[in-house]
Amino acid sequence: MDLSLAAQAIGALRVSLPSQLTLIDASAFASAYVPPFPPETPALILGINSKELALKIKGTLLEVYPNEHAVCVVEGGESKEERVGFFSNFSISDSVCWFVPALGEGTSFESFTEIVAHLRAPNGCPWDREQTHESLRRHLLEETYEAIAAIDSGDSTQMCEEFGDLLLQIVLHAQIANEDGRFNITQVIQGIHSKIVRRHPHVFGDVKVDDADDVLANWEKLKEKERGKKKDGGGLLDGVSLILPALTQAQEYQSRAARVGFDWGEIDGVLDKIKEEIEEIKCAETNAELASEIGDLFFVLVNFALWKKLDAESALRGTNAKFKKRFSYVEQGARKQGRALSELTLSEMDALWQEAKELERR
């Protein structure tokens, strides 16, 4: 890295040297998919010597910075301000540098972990300081479901907020573990980083795959090797959490089994099994038998969803939401008539139900 070029660029900017500044060579930047520095601090990109390199850097910056974010282009002792999303008249020479001002307070992961650590510090928040892994368990579960609800809603603003709430829970748990001397957020990140690289040899290694099915099959082989290295061995299904919703758990069990070939060869086998389970429900004589057969029917319906590449849990949640909306319409219809819902006959309620369905189709 040419530090003299950095000194010249800083002089040309005619600004005070910031307390923190990232220096990065343009050629090192070129392989990044996101800016390899925290956006909360300014950065100086050195030696942008081709239009292709400038376009790549611009595209990478736009992964984090808004179109209107200022970028100062420095060349030959002069600087001019551009907007990262709108400039294309690139100056090209070995001495061209781009100065990228900080995006703003609270925009880096580092500052987020700092603020969470502050909450847990002696001068932090009494409530946060009292929390444990166990006391936060309910909140983690709630935030997870709220994030899922946001995904189901399709509301981007809501998703952004709920993902932030979920991230807070993860970082808070890591901070508590750090204080207990067990692990810290860096180890959490390093662990998942290593796992991603290890389980994607078709991206970060020389393994060849043709499609997503090949990826999953190879993934299962890698996980099988990992399980074999563990002292307790562990089975193919042992990594599936027992606390998952039943449909999600059933889907994950069957998905893992299918990856090693334990599944029907054709979807007709699944459809035949659905018919078989319905007949067995009809023939059940005790509540225990009925519960068992209903469970079997749910299980094979989940398998059918897998064959159709659908998420069974999401499908049922969608139906639940649809039922709630239609039933609310029936309740509103009763109120408009000045009657209690229980005063409506089944045929009257069904007529309102059909109205609600018709409104959905318009």
N, C-alpha and C positions, 0 to 999 in steps of 0.2 A: 504494500500500500504506500502510495506517495504522500507522505505527510506534508511535504512542502506544497503540494497542490492543495491540500486541505487548508493550510495556512493562508495561501493566496485567496482561496475562495472565501474564507471567513473575513479577510481584509476587504474584499470587494463588496461583501454584504453590508459593511459599515454598521455592524451591530455588535453589541457587547457579547463576549463569549458566554454562552449559556452555562448554567451550573452542570447540566448534563447534555451530552451531545453524542449521538451514535455516528461513527464514521464507517462507511461500508463501500467496498469497491464495486463498481457497476457489474463487473463480470461475475462476482459472487452473488449479487442480487439476481442475476439473470435466471438462475435455476429455481428461484422461489415462486411459490404459488400465492403466498401472502407475504406482506412486508416482514422481513426477519428482524424487526426491532419493535419495541413498545411504542404505540402511537402517542402516548402521553408525553414523550420526549422528542425534541427535534432531531432530525437526521441529515447527514450530508452524504450524498451519493457521488462518488468520485469516478471520473474517467468514462463518461458516456460517449463512446466514439463511433456509434453507427445508428442509423435510423431504426434498424431492427431492434437494437438493444434499447433504444429510447421507447419504442412502442411496447416492448415487453415490460419494461419498468413501469410505464404509465398504466398498463393493464393491471399489474400487480398492486400498484398503489390504490387503484380504484376498488380493489377488493375490500378495502378498509376505509379509505378517505372518500368524502362526498365529492361530486363533480366540481363544486365551487371552491374546494380547498386550495389555498394559495401555494404555489411552488415557485421558488426563485431560481432562475436559470443563470448560472455564473460562467462567464467566459472572457478571457483576456482582461481581467481586472474590472469588468463591468457586470452588472446584474440587472435582470428585468423580471418582473412578477408576471406569472401566468396562472391560469386556473387549471388544475390537473386534468379535469374532464373535458376541457375545451380547446387545449392548444395542440397543434400538430405541426407547426413550422419549426422543426427541431434544428438547433445549431449543432453541428457535428465536428468535433475535433477531440484530440486526446485530452484536452484540458477542460472540457465541459463538465460542470458539476451541477447537481440539483440540490438545493436546500429545501427540506420539507419541514415546515414549522410543526410544532406539537398540535395534535388534534384537540386537546383540551383535557381538563382535569377529570379523572375517573374513567379514562378510556383504555387503560391497560389492565391486564390480569394481575400484574404486580401490585398496582395500587388497590385492586379489589382485595387481594389477600392481606394487604397492609391494614385496610379498614376493618376487616373481620378480626384480625389479630388485636387491633385497638379495642374493639368491642369486648374482647375477652381479657384485656389488660386490667391491672388494678385500678386505673383511672377510667375504665370503660363503663359498659352498661351493666347494672346489677343483675338484670334478668338474663342477659347473655352469659354472664360469668357463672350463673348457677346451673346452666344447662349441661347435660351429659348425653352420651350416645342414646341412652335409654329414654330420657325425657324428650329427645328430639325425634324419636322414632315415629311418633304419630304425625309430626309436622312433615317429615320426609315423605311419608305415605300420602298425606293430603296434597302436598305440592306436586307430587308425581301425578296424581289423578287430576289435579287442576290443569297441569300441562297437557295431559291427554285430552281433557275437555276442550282446551283451547285449540288443539290440533283438529279435533272433530268439528269445531265451529268454523274453521277456516279463516278466523280473524287474525291477521298478521300482528296487529298491535297487541292483542291479548296474548298471542304466542310469545312475542318478544318479552312481555312482562313476566309471564309464567315461567319461561326458561330461566330468567334472571332469578326468580324466587327459588327455583330448583337448584341453580348453581350456588346460591347462598347456603343452602343446606349441605351440599357436598363440601364446600370450603370450610364451613363451620365444623363439620365432623372431622375434617383433616386437622384443623387447628386444635381441637380438643385432644386428638390423638397425639399431636406434636407435644402438647403440654404434658401429656402422660409419658412421653419418651418412647412412643410406640412407632409412629411413622409421621411424615409430614406431607404437605401437598406436592412438593417436588418429587417425592418417592411415588406418590399416586400417579402423577403425570408420567414419570419415567417408566413405571410399570406398564401402563396402558400403551405408551409409545413402543416399548419393546415388544409387547404382545401383538400390536398391529403389524409391526415390521415382520415379526416371526410368522404370523398367520397369513401374510400376503406375499409369499415368495414369487407370485406371478406379477407383482408390481415392483417389489424391491429386490428380486432375485432373478433366476433364470428359468423358473418353472413356466411352462406354456399351458394355457387354458383356452377353451373355445367359447365358453359362455358362462352364465351365472351358475348353472347346475354343476359345471366342472369346478367352479370356485368352492361351492358348498361341499362337494365330495372331497376335494383336497383339504378343505378346512377341517372336516371331520377326521381325516387321517392324521393331521397334525395334532388335533386335540387328543386323539387316541394315544399318540406317542407321549404327549404331555402327561396324560393320566397314568400311563405305564411307568413313568419316572417317579411318580408320587409314592410314598411309603404305603398309604392305604389302598393303592390301586385305583379304586373308584370305578363305577360303571358308566356306561354311555349316558344314562339318564340321571345320574347322581348330581350333576351340576345344575339341574333345573330346580329353581327355588320352590319349596313347598308352600310358600305364602302367596304365590301367584294366583290370580283368579282362575277358577277351574277350567274355563274354556281356553285361556291362554296356556295353562299348564298342559292340557291335553294336546293342544296344537304343537307345543314345543316337544313333548314326548314323541309324537308321531313324526314330526319333522326330522328329529334326530335319528329315529329308527329308519325312516325312509332313505336317509343319506347312505346307510349301509345296506340298502336293498330290501329291508323288511317292510313291504307294502304290496298292495295288489298290483299286478302287472298291467291291468287296464281299469279304466274308471267304471266299466260295467260291473266289476266285482264289488265296488263300493256301493253302487245303486242296488245291487242284489242284496247286499248286507243290510242296507237301510230297510228294504222291504221285509227282510227276515226279522229284524229287531222290532218292527211295528207289529208283526204277527205274534212275536213272543210277548209283547206288552199286552196284547189282547188276551193271551192265554195265562197271564200271571194270576196266581190264586191268592197270594198273601201280599201284605204291604212291603215286606222285605224283598220278595221276588219282583214286585212292581218297581220298587226303587232301583234295584239292580238293573232291570231291563231298560228303564228310562235313562239311567246313566250310560248303558251300552249304546242307546240310540243317540244321545248327545255326542258320545265319543266318535261314532262313525260319521255323524254329520260334520264334525270337525275335520275328519279325514276328507270328506267330500269338498269342504272349503279349501283344504290344502291343494287338492287336485285342481281346483279352479283358481288357485293362487290368490285366495281371499283370506283376510284375517277374521276368524270366527268371532273373536271378542268384539271387534269393531262392527261386524255385521249385526250382532245382537244389540250393541249399544245404539246403532242406528235405528233398529226396530223399536227399541225402548223409547227413543226420542220421538219417533213417529207415533207410537201409541199414546204417549203423553200429550202430544199436540192435538191429536184427534179427540181424545177423551176430554181435553179442556174445551174443545169446541162444543161437545155434547153438554158439558156443564154450563157453558155460556148460553146455549140454546134453552136450557131449563130456566135459567135466571130471566131471560128475555120473556118467557111465558109466565113469570111470576110464580114458578113452582119449584119445589125442592127436587133434587135429582132423583131421590128415592120414590117420588110420586109418578115419574115417567114409567110407562110400560116398556118392556124390552123392545117391542116393535117401534115405539116412539124414539127410544135411544138409538136403535139401529138406523132409523131414517136420518137422524142428525149425523150419525157416524158416516153414512154414505154421502151426505152433503160435504162433510169435511174432506173425504177422499176426492170428491169431484173438484173441490177448490184447489187441491194440490196439483191436479192435472192441468189446470188453466195456466 
